[in-house]
Amino acid sequence: RDIVDGDLIVMFSDGVADVHDEDGDWLIEAIGKTKNPQVVADRILAVTLDGEKQKDDITVIVGRIAQRSA
């Protein structure tokens, strides 16, 4: 995939993935329309910690691609 200005890159540990279904709908819902990396990370953490299935440590990293100014 091509990465362009404004895209988000979301990475998380298996501690997050193990809690959620494999379809990814939860992730699309957590990201929503925001382009703010902190908001996305907070939403992923909140949705993950909300369930009782969380058994492993969790890590979430979200970054937004920004075009370098000349």
ABEGO torsion letter per residue (X at the ends): XBBBBGBBBBBBBAAAAAABBAAGAAAAAAAEABABAAAAAAAAAAAAAABAABABBBBBBBBBBBBBBX
